[in-house]
């Protein structure tokens, strides 16, 4: 009769409570606590007993034992009879416990020992980059918005700084500039803000897990640019933490080199700078993580929505107002961005046109903020 509650780093066992929450009670809670302590000492290695605290609690006039379990400092802990392998090491996954993978076990051992890849001395001192080429960044350009067809591919090799320069040139060459006009003024806008590209690339190089034998990727699609790095978040750090500017550096020596060369200004500012580069554009970069990977997705500021793209390829004859009405009739509603693309207008000119059409009763505005759209009057 055991009931368990837990969070990411600790847990609590209630002895004397059934799975449905019914309090059954214990005849001798002190003896039960001693039995559990002996079982834990004999069955789990390394010794975990110092992280367990027992308390006798009275619920519904019945005594139960609450076992408070704190996170141990010598992970991974394993079942003594099974040994230090997946069938002996378990981790929480949702509401269940599952065998840990070999990768997770290795990571826990490394975290416990304080062993970092950049501090390890290579046993092979006649070093070249030949065997490392397949672990270095790869740049891929895809035809559309999926991976079904790619146009170009390049592998970057050599020193880390050479890789950085070549990777940036690879992106910069394909980071096109598009022009719009606001009256007599030309407004140039690149597909991806240079500040965001720079920070995402530096993050790819500085924070990856170099002990993993896998490549990192820079993938360019018609509507986005993706940076996929090997190595998930550092243990104990959440995605919310890094978006707030909290930084726990995986490769401290490498980061210090980049800092001294003024390639990075301060730890923990990269993600914030990426988000700031997109402020006011109506688009937001995305960050995705898994146990062993970290991905930054930059949206293409000049990517056209499909309906607007079709209208621009086959524009309707007529005044700007008539073109907007025709597109709205076709779609049911339009956004400001689609009208800018359709008419080749700047933001200010488009705003004045929309205001005039609303005042004349040609359009109505719905929604607020980023969700604003324009429809025809009923």
N, C-alpha and C positions, 0 to 999 in steps of 0.2 A: 504494500500500500504506500506508494510514493507519488508525490506530485511535484512537478518541477516548474520553476519560473526562472527566466534568465534574461540578460541583455548581452551585448557583444563581448563583455569582458568578465562577467561574473555570473553566478547563478545561485539559486536557492532550492533546496530539496525539503519537502514536507513529508515526514515519515508518519504514517497513521491516517493519511487522507487518501481516499479512493480517487480514481481517474475522473469520476463524475462530480468530484467536489464534496462528497459525503465524508464527514469526519467520523472515522471509525475508532480512533483513540488507541493508546498503548497501555498495557498493564504495567510495564516497568521501563519508562523512558530512559533512565540512566543506563540501564543494562543495554538497551538498544543503541544508545550513543556509543558505548564502548565497543559493541559488536561492529558497528559501521566503521569506527576508527581503525580497528584491527583489519577489517576487510580491505579498506583503502590502502593501508600500509603494505599488505601482502600482495594485493592484486595490481597496483598501479606503481609504475616507476617513471621518473625519480620520485622520492618521497614527497607526497602532496599534503601530508597531515597538518603541516604548519599553516596551510592556507584554508583550513576548515574550522569553522566555529559552530559549536552546538548550543542550542537553547531549547529548553522545555517550555512549551507554550500551551495554555489552556484555552480551548475553543469549544463552545457548547458544553461546558463542564467536563470535557474530555481532554486528556493530555496527549500532545503530539510533540515530535521533535523537529525543529527547524534547523537545517544545516546550511549555513551561509558559506558559499564557496567563492573565494577570491581568485583572480587570475594569477597563476604561478609564474615564477621567474625563470624556470628551467625547461621551457617548452622545447620539443614536444613531449607530452606525457603519454605513456603507452601501457597497454595491458601486458603485464609481465609474461604471461604464457605465450603471447603472440609475437612479442618483440617489436623493434622499431621499424615497422613496415606498414603498408596501408591497412592490412587487416587488424593491426594492433593500435593504430592511431585514428581517433575519430574527431570530427569537427561538426559544428552546428551548421545546418543548412535549412533555413526556415524553422519549422517546428520539429525537425527530426535530426538525428545524428547520422552522419555518413562517413565511410572510410576516407581518410585524407589521401590525396594523390602524392606521388613521390616528389613532385614539384613543391607542394605545400610543406611537406616534411622537411625538405632541404632548406626552404626559406625560414622555417621556424628555428632550425638548428643554427643557421647563419645569424639570425637576429639575436638568438640567445648568446652565441659566442662573441657577438660584436664584430663579426668578420665581414669586411667590406671588400668588394672586388678590386677597387683601386688601391688597396693596401696590400694585396697579395703579390708576392714576388714570383715572377714566371720561372719555372724550372728550365725553360729553354731560353737561353740568352742570345742565341744567334737569330735575332728576330727580324722578320720581314712582314710585309703586309699581304703577301700572297694568300696565306691561309685565312686571313681575316676578311677578304673581299666580300664573301657572301654574307657577312654580318653587317655590312655598311649600308647607308641609306640607298634606296632605289627610288627614282622618279618615274612616274607613269602618267601619260596623258591619255584619257579615254575619249571616245568619240562623242558620247552623249552623257546621260545622267546615271548610267549603269556601267558595270564592268564587262558587258557583252562584247565590246569592241574597243581596242585601244589603238591610238595613232602613233605613239612614241614611247620609248622606254630608255632609261639611262641608269647605269650603276655608278656610284661615286666611290673612289678609292683614294688611297694615300693617307696623309696625316689628317687629323681631325679638322684642322683649320682649312686645309685644301678641300675637304669634303664640304665644309660649311660654305666656302666661297662658290664652289661649283654648284651646290644645291641651290643657293640663292640666285645665281645666274640662270639656272634652269627654270626657276619660278618666274624671275623678273622678265625674262624674254617672252614668256607667255601671259604675263599680267598686262593685258591690253588696256589701252586708254580709249574711252568713248567720249564724244563731245555732244553737249546740248547747248541751246542758246536761250538766253533770257534777254529779249529785245536785241540790242546790238552786242551783247556780251557773251562771249564763248565760255562755257563751263566744262572743263575737262575732269573726268572721273575715271580712275583705274578700277579694274574688276575687283581688286583686293587692296585694302589699305596697306601701304608699305610697312607701317609700324606693326600691324597685326601679323603680317608675314614674317617679319624679323623676329618678333617675340616667339611665335609658334615654332620657327626653325631652331632658335636657341634652346627652347624647351625640349625639342626633339633630341638634341645632342647632349645637353647637360644632365638631363634627368633620366635618361634611359638606363635600363639594367644591363650593363655590359657583360655580365656573367652568363646571360642567355644566348644560345647560339641561334639567333634568328635575325632577319633583316628588319630595319625600320623602313617605312614607306611614306613617300609624298605622292599623293594621288590627285590629279587635276581632272575634274569633270566640267561639263558645260555650266553647271550651276553652283559648284562648290570646290573648295580645295581642302584636302584632308591630310593631316599629319598623324601618322600612327606610330607610336613608340612602344618598344618592348619594356615591360615592367609596369605594373599597376601602381596605385597609390602606395606611398610608404605606410607601413603598418601603424595604425592609430590615427591616421589622418583621413578625413572624409572629403568628398567632393565639395561640400558646403564650406569646409575650412579653407580650401585653396582659393575659392572664389571670393573669400573675405580677405585674402592676402596673407594667410598663414602659410609659412614655408618650412618644410622639414626636408633638407637636401639629402638626396641619396648619395651623390658623389661630391662630397664637400671639397676635396682637393681640386677637382676639375672645375667646380663652380668658382672657387677662389681664383684660379687662373683666368677664367673668363671675366671675373670682376676686376682683376688687376689690369687686364687689357682693355677695360672700359667697354666690353661687349655687353655686359649686363650691369645695370646701375645699382640694384639692390635685390636681395633675395625676397621672393614672394610678390614681386610687382608685375611679373610677366603676364599672368592671366588677367589682372586688372587692366593693364594697358591694351590687351587685345579687345576686351569689352568696351573700353573707352573709345577705341578706334572706330567702332560701329555705332556710337551714340548719335542719334538723330537721323539714322539711315532707314529706320523701320525694319532692320534685319539684326539678328542676334547670333553670334557664334555659339556653337554647341560643343559640349565636352562630354565624352563618353568614356567609361572606365570598365575594366573587367579585372579579374585576379592578376592577369599577366600582361595587360595592355592599357595604353592611355591614348585617346584620340581627340584631337582638336579639329573641328570642322568650321571653316570660314566660308560664309555664303558669298556668292558672286553678286556684287552690287549692281552690275549691269545685266544680269540674267533677266530675260523677259518672260513673263507668264505666257503660257501657250496661247490663250485667246488673243492677247495683245500682239504676240508674234505673228499670228495669222493675219490680223488686221493690218499690220505694218507691211507685210509682204504683198497683200492685196488691198490697198487702202480704198475706201469708198470715196466717191466724188462728193464735193460739197464743202460747206463752211466747217470750222472747227466744232461749232455747236452741233451741226448735223452729223458729223463723224462720231461725236461722243454719244449722241442719242442712238445712232445705228448700233454702236457697240453695246450700249446698255440694253437695247431691245434684244440683241443676240444672246447676251449672257444673263440678263435679269438684273444685274447690278455691276458696277465697276468700282475700282479703287483709284485713288489719286495717282499711284505709281503707274497703273495701266494707261491712264490718260496721258501722262507725261511721255510715255514710250510711244503711244499711238500718234501723238501730235508733234513729237520731238521738241517738247517745251521744257523749260526749266521749272523749278519748284514754285517760284514767285509768280510767273506768268500763268501757270496752271491754277494756282490758288485764286488769282483774280478772275479767270474764266469760270471756275466753279462757282465762285461767289455771285457772279453776274447771272449764271444760269439758274441758280437757286432763287435769286431775287425775282427773276422773270418767270418763275414757276415751271421751268423746264426740267429741273431735277429736285429731288429731295434728299437730304442727308440723314443717314441712319448710323447708330452706334457712336462710340466715343473713343478717343485716343487712337491706338493702333488699329482698332476694329472699325474705323469709320469707312463707310461705303456709300455709294450714290445710286439711287434708283429713280425710275420714272414715276411721276405722279399717277395715282390710280384714277 
